Every structure is written in C-alpha cells, then in structure tokens.
Amino acid sequence: MEQAAIGHQLFYDPILSGNQNIACAHCHHPDFGTSDGLSLGIGEGGQGLGPDRTPGTGSDKIRKRIPRNSPGLWNLGAKDIHTVFHDGRLSISDVYGNGFNSPAQEWLPAGLNSLLAAQALFPLTSQFEMAGNVAENQVTGAVHDRIDKGWPILAKRVRTDPRYGPAMARAFDEIETPEDITITQIANALAAFMAIEWRSTDSPFDQYLAGNTDALTPTQKSGMALFYGKARCATCHSGPLLSDQKFHALALPPFGPGRTRQWDPNVRDVGRMGESDQLEDAYRFRTPMLRNVALTAPYGHNGAFPDLDSIIRHHLNPQDSLAHWTPEMAALPKVPWLQQVDFAVWNDRFELARQRRQVDIIPMELSDVEISELVAFLNALTGTSVDTPPFGVPKGFEP
C-alpha cells in the first residue's frame, strides 16, 4: 500500500512530463471513467480537464491531437491480461529477454513487476502525450535520441524531490537511499496505484454471477441473454475480462492525425499492422474490456461514437453505420490550426475503400427494443463502488 500511495501522488503530478505541465490524470481522470471524455485527447500543451480541455495558446499550444482515444484503466492489474494498447504494441513476451515485447525493445528497464508497470512508461516518452516537443526540454531531446534515455532524467527529478525520495526509499526493499531510485520504482509505484484504485469487480453483473439473481433487472437479464446469444457480443467480449484480447476490424469512421508508420504516405491508422507488419492485421484493433463501459464514452479506438446505442448499431452493420456517420458525432474540441488534418483521410478515396473492405463482423438485425436491452446490460457492468475508490482525487485536481 505504501508503493500505491506514492503512485497515487505521481499519477496526479506533472513532474513526470517533459515540460511539467501535464499529469497522467489529465487523460485518465476518474470523473470521466478514467479516460477524458474526448474522441482524441489533447495532450501536452493543453489546458483544463475532460471535454472542456482546450488546446493551449501561443508557443505552448498543441501541435497534434493524440491519434487514438484514451482508454479506461479499469482492471488493468488483472493477471490474465497479456496485451495492451489499441494495437497491442506492448505484450508479455520474452522476445527481447526482458519479459515484454514493447516499443523499447531491449532497452526497456529491468525490474518491472507487471505489464501495467511497463505500460505506464510509454506515455512519458510520447512527444504529444507527455514528453513535449523536441528542443523544449531535456526529456524530449533525450527520447529523440533513443526511447530509454528520457527515463533517467525523470527518475532524477523524482528521487531529488523531498516528497518522493525518502518515501520511495522506505517503500521499496531493493533500494536503500533515494539515490538508488530509478524509473523502475516509479513505474512499479504507478502500477500498484492503478491496480488497487481501479479494480472493479462489484457490478450488478458480478453480483449476479456470484449468485444474487435479483442483482439484474428483467431488462438487463434480457440484454445479457442477447449479449451471450443472438447478438454474438461474447464472440469477442468473452471470459472474465470481457475481451478475447485479440484484434478485429470494425470499419470505424476514420479521422484525426492517424498513427502513421515511418513510410506511410498519408494520414491513416492501420491498427495492429503498425505493430506486426502483417498485411492481414490491417485496420484491426484490440477488443476492449467492458467493465464500467457505460462510464467511458466516447467509443471505439478513436472515439468515433458518442454513446452505447450508436456503437452497438455500428457493430450490427458497420457499412451502413459508416455511410451515415457525421463528423459532429466526434467529441473534438475545436483546434483551428489542426482542422485541415482532422478529416483529411476522407479526401483519400483509396484509403477509405481499403478500410471499408476490412470488416470482421457479419451484419445482423436487432430491434430498437433489443438494442435498448443490450444498453441496459452494459450499464449493469458498472461497479457499485466506482465513486468511492481507496485513494480518490487529490485536492486541486477536480474538474
């Protein structure tokens, strides 16, 4: 619990960002379901929280939207999770001899005690998330040289801070003095906090599984029957995690700067293929877990749909949904200097055709009543104690 308490403070502290102007909590705030309420986040350089976050001004203004939707953090400490991020670029593996397949490859620091700890490291190195633009600070300059070179700079900040150095020396058995603190202890502290704070296993659905048949309403029970039966939701949203941790193409409406690879000629996001370099993985994204899904709108890897009803309807008929989707459905705060990029992909008919062709869902029909029953069941996945976490939001970080 000592380590988690330190992680709690670090999570809400901008000390881990290159310009010390953004914290983890700016994009993962509990008031927005541990996300930010936006389709594509406003990262380093922005101001404010959640849907009201603005893109900043002057030389500090953002230069790019975050390319993908900020995912919720619920139950990421679960031992069964082996792959994270929308494209699965971080997973349990010994391909590099350090226990993980990650963007840091063999340069990932030793001693990380979980996949969640490894995951916590990568927003710190991202230019548009937390590191800042090249030449603005030491961290981003070091990361530009090699991904692992920014972490020691952040670790020095933390271990020389009187709030953290002595406390971490007490909390971690493997270090004796603050001088021994590395990015590993910082990541492990963040993971300890997130695993405890956002563990959610007490939803009405969980209570029903535990034997309380009255925990679900009749409508929710009808939705559950659809979820595991006719609607085929559990084909992908399966098991205790409500995710198969695999990758599927849904033909979600594209927009934003894309997550382009080095040689991509245009604005696009090829999903899993960006990690695997396998053509069959093009436009496939990881199946999200569904605990507390009602709290984490908007939905999809880019937040294309504003509510559960619209994302369900897209799953039922992706081609028809794509044809009727409008930019107004995206939660994108206005950024005038990025407007030309926001929907540039819609001017590329070849890219749109490629995305439309890659669909892993067989269309099916459900009535409006059945869709509302599915929505009711998904609401039954919301934990009853989400508003009373062990640590809570520190003063000064409320929206």
N, C-alpha and C positions, 0 to 999 in steps of 0.2 A: 504493500500500500504506500510505502514511502516513495518508491520509484514512480508510482502512478500520480502521487501528489505533485512531484516535480514535473512530470509530463503534463499535468493539468495546467500548471503555470506557463510552461513553454508553449503549449498549444495556443494560448491566447496572447503570447508575447511576440512582437515584431522583431525581436532580437535575432530570429533565425532567417530573416530576409536580408538580401544584399544591402538594400538602402534603409533597412529597419523601419519600413513603412507598411508592412502587411504581415499578418499572422495567419497561421493555419485556419483559424476560426473565421477569417473573412470569407472564405469559400466553403467552410464546413461549420455552419452555425446551427446549434440545436433549435433555434426558433424557426428555422427553415428546413427542418427534418435532417439536420447535419449536412445540408447542401447550402445553396444560396438563393433558390427561387428563380434563377435565371436559366435561359436556354444555354447560353455560352457565357462563362464568367468574365468578370472584369477583374483582372489580377493586379500586378504590381503597377503602381501609379494611380490606381483608382481611389475613390473616397467613399466612405459610408458602408452600409451593410445591406445584404439581400437585394430584393428587387429595386430598392431605392439607391443602390450604389451607382455612383457617377464615374465617368472615365477620366477625371482629373483635368488639370488645366496647365497651360504653359509647357515648360520643358519636362514637367513630370507626368504629363498625360500619357495614357496608354498608347502603345504603338500597334497593338494587335489584340483582338479578343482571344480568350482561351479557346482553343479549337473544339473542345468537347465539353459536354455537360459535367458539372461537378457531381460525382456520385455520393450517395449517402454512405455513412460509416457504420451502419448497424451490423453487429455480429461479425465484424472482420477479424475478431480474435478467435473465431471457431477453428478448431484443429483440422477440420475436413477441407478447409479452403486451400487449394493448391495453385490458383491462378488469379491474378488481379489486374486491374485496369481494363478499359473497354476493349483494347486489342490484345490483352494477355501478355504484354511485354515483360511482365515480372511473374515468375513461377518458381515452384520448388523444383530444383534440378541440380545435378552435380556436374553439369557440362563444363563449368569453369572451376570446379574443385572447391567451391565455397558454399555450396548448398543451394544456390539460386541461379536461374537464368535471368539476367537483368540487363538494362542498358549500360550498366557499369562493367559488365563482363568480369574479367579477372581483377578489376580494380575496386570491386565492392569491398568495404572494410570487413575485417574479421570480427567474430564475436556477436553478430546479430542473432537474437534469440528467437526470431519468428519472421514469417512472411510479412506481417504487419509492420515490424520494425524496419525491414528492408523497404517497404513501400513508403514509409514516412520520409525517407531520404530524398526521393526524386523531385517533389515539388520545390525543394530547396535549391536544386540545380537548374530549374527551368527559368529561362530568361523572362518569360511573360507571366509566370506564376509568382515566383518569389525572389529570384536572383537579381533581376533588374537588367537593364540594357548594358551592352559592352561599353567599357570606359567609364561607367557611372560609379563603380565601387570595386574593391579588391575581389569580392566573391565571384562576381560575374566574369571578371577578367581571368581569374584562375580557372573557372569552369570552361571558358572558351578555349583554354589550352588543353585541358583534359578533365573529364567529368568529376573525377575524385579530388581534384586539387582545391575545390572550394570548401569542402567539408572541414579541413583542419582550421581554416580561418573562422568558421562559425563556432567550432569547438573552443577555440581560444577565447572568443567573446564570452561564451557561457562559463567556462571554468574560471575566468578572471572577474566574473560578476559576483559580488558578495552575496547575492540572493541565491545563487545556484552552486558555486564551487564547493563550499563546506557541506551543503545539504547533500550533494551528489556523492561526495567522498564518504559520507555516513551511510548512504542508501545502497551503494554498490560494493559488494565484498571484494571484488577484484582490484579495486583502487584504494590507495592509502591516503593520497593527498589530492587536492584539486588539480595539481599539475598533471596527474595521470588521466584526467578526463579526456576522452576522445569523442568523435561523432557517434561511436557505437553506443556509449551510455546514453547519449541524448536520444538516439533513435529508440533504444530499448525503453526509455522512460516514456516517450510519446506513445509507444505501442502498449505499454502497461496501462496508461491512462485510457486510451481509446477502447481497449478490450474490456475494461471494467465499466466505463461511463456509458457505453452504447451497446451493452449486452441486453438484448431484448428477447425474452422467452416467455412472457406472461400475457400474450394477447388472448382475446376470446377463443381464437382458433387453437392456441396452445392449451388453454383450459379444457376445450372440447376434447382434444387428443388425450388429455390426462384423465378423462372420464366424466367431466361435467357436461352432460348432453344439453343442459339448459344455457350454456355459455353463448351459443349462437342463436340468433333469431331464425324463424322459419325462412325468411328471405335469404339470410346468409347461408343456411343449410342448402337451399336450392342453388345458390351460387356455387357453393362448394361441390355439389353434385355435377354441375356444369364444368367446373374447373378440372375435375378429375375424370370427367366423362366426355359428354358430347362436344364441348368446346376445345378439348385436347390441349388445354393450357399446360397440364402436367407433363406433356411430352418433353418440354424443355424446362419448365419450372418444377423440377422434381426433387424428391428427397428432403431431408431436414433443412437444407439451405434454401429450398425452393428455387434451385438453379442446378442445371447439369454442368455448369462451368465450361460449356462448350460455346461454339461460335456459330451464329446464324445470320443470314442475310434477310432483312425485312423491307428493303427498299424505302427506308425512311427519307423524307424530303431533305435534300442536302442544302446547306447554307453555311456561312461563316468562312474563315480563312482556310479551312481544311487542315488536316495533319499531313502535309506533304512530305514525301521522301526526298532524298537528295536530288534525284534525277527526274522528279515529276515535272512535266511541262506546264501544268496548270493547277488551279485551285481544286483540290479534291481530298477526300478521305477514303482510303481503300481498306480501312479497318484492319483485320487480322493479317492481311497480306503484307502490311507495313512491317510486321514483326517476323513473319515466317518466310516472306519472299516466294510463297507458293501461290500460283495463279488461282487455284481452287479456293483460296481463302479470301478472295477479293470481296469487299463490302460486307464481310461477316464480322459481327461484334459479339462480345461475351454476353451470355444470358445473365441479367441482373438478378440478385436475390430480392425477395419480395417482402421481408419483414418491414413493417412501417411504410410500405409503399405509398399509402394514402397521404403521407406527410412530405413526400419528396418530389412533388411536381416542379417543373415540367418533365416529360418522359421521353425516353429514347437516348441514344448515345450523344445526340446533340440537342436534346430538349425540344424536339420539334412539336410535341403535342402537349397542350396545357392542362389536360385532366385525364382521369382514368377512362372516362367514356370514350374520348377521342382516340386514345392509344389502343383500346380494345377494338374499336371499329377498324383501325388500321390493320391490326392483326387478322381481322376477318377477311379483308380484301385489300391488300397493300396497293395494287394497281389503281383501284378506284379511289382509295384514300389519297394517294399521291396526286391523282388528277384533280382532286378538289381541294387540296391543301393551299392555304394562302399565307404569305409572309406575316400577316397580322397575328397568326396563331403562335408565332415565336415570341418569347419573352426576351427581347433585345433592347436594352436601354439605348437611346439614340447616341450615336457617335459619328458626327458629321464627316469627319476625316476618314472614316472607315466604310462609309455607306456603299461606295463602289465595289468594295470587296465582299460585303455581306452576302450578296446574292449573285455574284459573278458566275458561279457554276451553272446557273440557269441559262446563261448565254452559250453554253457549250453543249450542243445537242448530242454530240457523240458520247460525252461523259454521262449525260442523263440517260441515254439509251443503254449504256453499259450497266448502270445501276438498276434500271428497270428490269433488265434481263435476269439479274441475280436475285432471285427470291426463293427462299426455302419453305415458304408457307403455302399450303393448299387452301384456296379460298373456301369459305363456308358461310352459311347464313345463320344468324341468330335474330330473334325478335327483339324489339326495344325492351320488353319486359325481361327477357333473358339477359340482356346486356346490363340492365339495372341490377339484376340479381348477382351478376359477376362483380359489379362495382361494390355491392354490399358485402360480398365475401372478402374482397380485397381490403375493405375497411376493417374487417374483423381480424386482420393481420397486424393491427396497430396495438402495441404494448400498452398495458394499463398503467405502467409506471414511467412512461417516457417523460412525463413532466416533473418527475422527482428523482433525477439521477444522483449518484453518490456525491459528485463534486459540484455540478452546476456551473453557471456562467459567472465569472468574476465581475465585481462592480466596475462600471465603466465600459463594459462590452455588451450592454443591452442595446437592441435596435432603437 
